[in-house]
Amino acid sequence: MSNSHGESFLAILNHKLRGDGIYLFDEPESALSPSRQMTALASIHRLVEERSQFIIATHSPILLAIRAVASSRSTATVYTRFHTKIPSTF
């Protein structure tokens, strides 16, 4: 039996990625339920503690919470940039 897209992503995150890496993710939440996004967030946090760096494009408020879990002893720097469409007419 094969894994779902989300299960495969979490398996890679937990078993293939190592510390001292740089990883680029484009909307990793697309295949993850909110609870699985929390699992991914914990794994990302663990990898940051192991000196990994991440660039993540996301619309997920859960994954944007990485700022809240970055510990004070971590060297993590979190940057967020929001793009908002403004309607052409009001």
C-alpha positions, 0 to 999 in steps of 0.5 A: 500500500502506498502513502498519501502525498501528505504521509510521503512528505512527512516521511521525507521530513522525518527520515531523509532530511538532516541537520546542517541542510538548506531546504526550500518548500513551496506550500508544503501544507497543500497535502497536510491536515491541520494536525499534520501541519503541526507535526511538520512544524515540530519536525521543521523546528527540530531540524532548525535546532540541528542548524538547518535552514528553511525557505518556505512559501506558505499560506498556512497560518499554522506554518507561519507560527514557526516564529512562535516555536523558535526557541530563545536559544536557537539561532533561527531568524524568521522572516515573513512577507505577506502579499495582499491583493487590494481590490481595484474598486471599493 
